[in-house]
């Protein structure tokens, strides 16, 4: 229960929300929620997720115990085989045209340089 809501009838709250056009829905069967930021990942196991729809906008409320993990350190990433990064075709073509490298070498260099074409070109030319 929310603070300050003591003595409020949940049924009345639900009716008031319906009159204001607010719909809520509980998601069933959620096993995990992952929120990924630039440098870390929030893993929420056995989460309870509620979707609230107000004026066409959806808001997700997640309740559960979180575990914060630096990116690249999640157990799933440690056990899974490293997946090749998806490199944009125009970057591959640019690296190939500037260096004369094969497609495979261009992709390899782009993956090694975090997808940065300029760095990949310098890497292949040196």
N, C-alpha and C positions, 0 to 999 in steps of 0.2 A: 504494500500500500504506500502511496505517496505521502510525504510529510504534509501535515495540515489537512489531511483528508479523513480524519477520524470522525466517525459518526455519519459519513456520507454513504448512502445506499448505492452499491455498484450498479443496480438495475436502473436507477434514476440517472446515473452518470451516462450509462450506455444510451438511454433514451434521449438525453440532452445532446449527446454527440450525434446521434442519428438525425435529430432536428436541424443541427448545424451543417449537415452534409458530410460528416466525418465517418468513414467506414474503417473498421479494423478487421484484420484476418490473421490468424495464427498459422504459420507455416508448419506443417507436420513432417516428421521424419528427417529433420536437419541433423546431420552428424558433425559438421564442422563449418565454421565461417573463417575465411582468411581475408584480412585487410592488409594490403601491401602498400607501403609508402616507398619513398625513394631509397631509403637505407635500412628499413626494417620491416618485419612482418608480424602482424598480430594474429595468432592462431587461437581460435575459440572453439573448444571441443564441446560436444553435447549442448550446443547453443539452443536457446529458445528465441525464435525470431517472430516478431509481430510486424505486419505491414499496415501502416495507417495511410489511407488515401484521403487527401483534403484538396478540393478544387482541382482534381486531375493530377496532383503531384503525389508521388509515393514516398513515404518515409519508412525506413527500416529500423526497427529497434532490436538490438541484439543483447541478450542477457546470457552470461556464462563466465567461466573462469578462463582468463586469457593467459597466453604465454607469448612473450615478446622475444623474437629471434632476429638477429642481424641477417640481412639478405644473404642468400647463399649458404646458410647454416641450417635450414630446415631439414628434418629427418628425411622427408620425401626427396629433397634435392640430393642428399648424400647417398641414398640408396639407388636412385635412378641413374641410368646411363646418361652422360652429358649429352644434351641435345644440341645440335648445331643451331646457331642463331640464324634467324631469317634475315637475309641481307637483301635490301632493295636491288632490283635488277639494274637500275640506272647507276648505282654505285659500283656494281660489278663491271659494267660496261666502261665506266669512267676509268677505273683502275686498269683494266685490260688495255684500253686505248692509250693511256699515258705511259704504261710500262712495257707493253708487249708481252705481258705474262699470260699464261693459260688461264682459263676460267677457274680451274681448281685452285691454282696459286693465288688468284685474285680473291676468291672467297676465303681461303685460308688466311691471307693477310688481313682482310677486313674483320674476320672473327678475332684474330689476335690483337687487333687495334680497336676493339669495341665498336666496330662499324664505322670508324672515322676514315673516309676515303683519302684525305690528305696524308694521314699517318701511314695508311696502307701503301700508298704510292712511294713515300719516302722509304719505308721499310723494304719494299721490293727493289728500289733503285740503289740502296746502299749495300 
